[in-house]
Amino acid sequence: MDDFIVGRKAIIEFLRKPLDLSPTTKTAWNKILRWRKDQGMEKIFHRDITGRPYIIPEEARRWFLEAEGKAKRVPRGFEIQSSKKTVAGKSANSQ
């Protein structure tokens, strides 16, 4: 797994599925900037010494999981797989 995702295009590709981003780069980046401002995503965005934006994937996943706890919704691409299988609302161990 990569430690950093550097640059707008790489960040857009990483967040495309969870944020349902537009295929156009400019529109997708503007949506990311809106989410950053409106949803408090500024915690996961950093800048390197040349000013290029980067994110750390693990921080992004953690942010989405924390936001999921508040909103009761997990964005596509960041779902957590349960280790227990359920059948019609009952766990496999409760038979």
C-alpha positions in Angstrom: 0.0 0.0 0.0 1.2 3.5 -0.8 2.2 5.7 2.2 1.2 8.9 0.5 -1.1 10.0 -2.4 0.5 13.1 -3.9 -1.0 15.5 -6.4 -4.5 16.4 -7.5 -5.0 13.7 -10.1 -3.9 10.9 -7.7 -6.1 12.3 -4.9 -9.0 12.4 -7.3 -8.5 8.8 -8.4 -8.3 7.7 -4.7 -11.5 9.6 -3.7 -13.4 9.1 -7.0 -15.6 6.1 -5.8 -16.3 7.2 -2.2 -17.2 10.8 -3.2 -18.8 9.9 -6.5 -16.6 12.4 -8.4 -17.2 13.7 -11.9 -15.0 12.3 -14.7 -13.7 15.8 -15.4 -10.7 16.8 -13.3 -11.7 20.4 -12.7 -15.2 19.5 -11.5 -13.9 16.6 -9.4 -11.3 18.7 -7.7 -13.8 21.5 -6.9 -16.1 18.9 -5.3 -13.1 17.7 -3.2 -12.4 21.3 -2.1 -16.1 21.8 -1.2 -16.1 18.5 0.9 -12.8 19.6 2.5 -14.4 22.9 3.6 -18.0 21.9 4.4 -17.4 18.4 5.8 -14.2 19.0 7.8 -11.9 17.0 5.6 -9.1 19.5 6.1 -7.6 17.1 8.7 -6.6 14.7 6.0 -5.1 17.1 3.4 -1.5 18.2 3.7 1.0 20.1 1.5 4.5 19.1 0.7 7.4 21.7 0.6 6.6 22.5 -3.0 2.9 23.1 -2.3 1.6 20.0 -3.9 -1.4 18.5 -2.0 -1.1 15.0 -0.5 -3.2 12.7 1.6 -2.3 9.6 3.7 -4.7 6.8 2.7 -5.1 5.5 6.3 -6.0 9.0 7.6 -8.6 9.3 4.8 -10.1 5.9 5.7 -10.2 6.8 9.4 -11.9 10.1 8.6 -14.6 8.4 6.5 -15.2 5.8 9.3 -15.6 8.6 11.9 -17.9 10.5 9.6 -19.9 7.3 9.0 -20.5 7.0 12.7 -22.0 10.5 12.7 -24.0 10.2 9.5 -24.9 6.5 9.6 -23.7 6.2 6.0 -20.5 4.8 4.6 -19.4 6.2 1.2 -18.9 3.6 -1.5 -15.5 2.2 -1.6 -14.9 2.4 2.2 -17.3 -0.3 3.4 -16.1 -2.5 6.2 -16.7 -6.2 5.8 -18.2 -7.9 8.8 -16.5 -11.1 10.0 -19.9 -12.7 11.0 -22.3 -13.8 8.3 -26.0 -12.9 8.8 -29.1 -14.7 7.5 -32.3 -12.7 7.4 -31.2 -10.3 10.1 -29.8 -13.0 12.4 -26.2 -13.8 13.0 -24.9 -17.3 12.1 -24.1 -18.0 15.7 -27.6 -17.3 17.1 -29.4 -20.4 15.9 
